[in-house]
Amino acid sequence: MNYSLVLAVLAGCAYKPGSFAHPQSEFPGQRATVGCLDIAVERRTDLPIGPVLGYQFANRCDHPMTIDLGAVAVVGRNAQGTDVGLRPYDPLAELHPVALDGRNVGGESLAYPTDRAITQICVDVATLVHQGAPQWLCLASTTGTVVGSVP
Amino acid sequence: MKRLLIAAAALAPVVHPYVAEASSCQGGGSGGGSSGGSSSGSSNASNDRYYHPGLYQNPRVPQQTACEDASDVIGYRRCTKFGAWAKNLKIPHIVIEGGVVVRQFGSLLDSQAGSVIHGNESFAYRVLAQPQRRTLDTAVLSTLRAGVGLPHGFYTAVEVDLGGLAQPGRASTEMMTSGSFGSPDLQQQRGFVVDSVGTIGVHGATHAGGLGVELSGGLRAVSYSFHSSYHDCERTTSIRAFAPIAEARVRGELWLSPWLTAGVTAGTSVIEQHSWMGGVYLGVHTRSFGGDR
């Protein structure tokens, strides 16, 4: 085993603030910075129950940062222009605030059940960390949009 | 009674699934001394193990299947729990360190006795240290240490140091027995050292690194080697000795990355004069900056 290679990996796997780049993760979609977090949100191909958002986040700071994915404010807009508040699909009640270590990265994908077609979905990423003024990112539907019914 | 026999016959392959193996191997083993040749990868059915189908229904035999998710969306995946990226914060802060230390300590050779065998003759000898002053051994060791962070800046660690005697303290040998051709000629060589140490300490953090003060205690095992020459017969013999370790140490380290430190350490024995250690190490941490920032 080449020890210099191990050291290089250990030294290089720390997230560099503002880079939106990491050897183990990609940061697709729209990007924002809230407090200690660099966040990328991507609208992925919808599931039958509704739209899916991929969250990728990185801690810019040296200390842990709590991320509350279950509390993120998400609003969907249908073809008629009506806004609908969306809650994440969490049948096993897994979502809870989790601390992300300093200079570390993480990611999750959440589905948002709805009974109508959502053409645009907006996310207030500031609510991810309960910090600062609202910071909305809006994402249009992808080509693979399929909308079904609430399970 | 008949029902019992039927039940026993039905259960036998499940309880002893390898029963059929013994009988099926008997025929293949009839070659006597040629069994080595018959095991050369042949697909002969008589060499194949037979497992009763009931074995696969036995709940005690786990089915090895890798967990694979078709989706990574919460609620659709089963293999990876939510928040797997935060696992390192759910366990205590663990540090794994590796490095090199130099130690000097009092030789454990004085008054030790040993024996060396040449052919069918055994010779006893004893070792005498220099009488003028205490002799010291110098050892260079690789060190591997695992530590766990405790509340309020305390930590504990276990450490194993393994290395060689770079400069053993000089000692003379005295043969206590002789043989047909006199006595062997013993020449002192090097040896090896194993230190096993437990440590408790407290550390303070700065932005760039940290400082620690600690107490260590454990056991040292030293093997001193001697080369023995006796009438065209060359042998190596050794004397093993053990001693307690009790040290006070200081250490300082710098962060090379959020999970990697480089440090130096130095210490002195609290039970033995002129015994000291110094070393350098690299440490890998499970928490960013040790959780100190």
Chai-1 contact restraints between the chains, C-beta under 6 A:
chainA,res_idxA,chainB,res_idxB,connection_type,confidence,min_distance_angstrom,max_distance_angstrom,comment,restraint_id
A,L10,B,S257,contact,1.0,0.0,6.0,A-B,restraint_1
A,L10,B,W259,contact,1.0,0.0,6.0,A-B,restraint_2
A,L10,B,L260,contact,1.0,0.0,6.0,A-B,restraint_3
A,A11,B,L256,contact,1.0,0.0,6.0,A-B,restraint_4
A,A11,B,S257,contact,1.0,0.0,6.0,A-B,restraint_5
A,A11,B,L260,contact,1.0,0.0,6.0,A-B,restraint_6
A,A14,B,S257,contact,1.0,0.0,6.0,A-B,restraint_7
A,A14,B,P258,contact,1.0,0.0,6.0,A-B,restraint_8
A,V52,B,V73,contact,1.0,0.0,6.0,A-B,restraint_9
A,D62,B,F289,contact,1.0,0.0,6.0,A-B,restraint_10
A,D62,B,R293,contact,1.0,0.0,6.0,A-B,restraint_11
A,H63,B,R293,contact,1.0,0.0,6.0,A-B,restraint_12
A,Y89,B,G75,contact,1.0,0.0,6.0,A-B,restraint_13
A,P91,B,G75,contact,1.0,0.0,6.0,A-B,restraint_14
A,E94,B,F82,contact,1.0,0.0,6.0,A-B,restraint_15
A,V98,B,G83,contact,1.0,0.0,6.0,A-B,restraint_16
A,V98,B,A86,contact,1.0,0.0,6.0,A-B,restraint_17
A,A99,B,A86,contact,1.0,0.0,6.0,A-B,restraint_18
A,A99,B,L89,contact,1.0,0.0,6.0,A-B,restraint_19
A,L100,B,A86,contact,1.0,0.0,6.0,A-B,restraint_20
A,D101,B,N88,contact,1.0,0.0,6.0,A-B,restraint_21
A,D101,B,L89,contact,1.0,0.0,6.0,A-B,restraint_22
A,D101,B,S288,contact,1.0,0.0,6.0,A-B,restraint_23
A,G102,B,S288,contact,1.0,0.0,6.0,A-B,restraint_24
A,R103,B,P258,contact,1.0,0.0,6.0,A-B,restraint_25
A,R103,B,S288,contact,1.0,0.0,6.0,A-B,restraint_26
A,G106,B,W85,contact,1.0,0.0,6.0,A-B,restraint_27
A,S109,B,D72,contact,1.0,0.0,6.0,A-B,restraint_28
A,S109,B,V73,contact,1.0,0.0,6.0,A-B,restraint_29
A,L110,B,I74,contact,1.0,0.0,6.0,A-B,restraint_30
A,A111,B,V73,contact,1.0,0.0,6.0,A-B,restraint_31
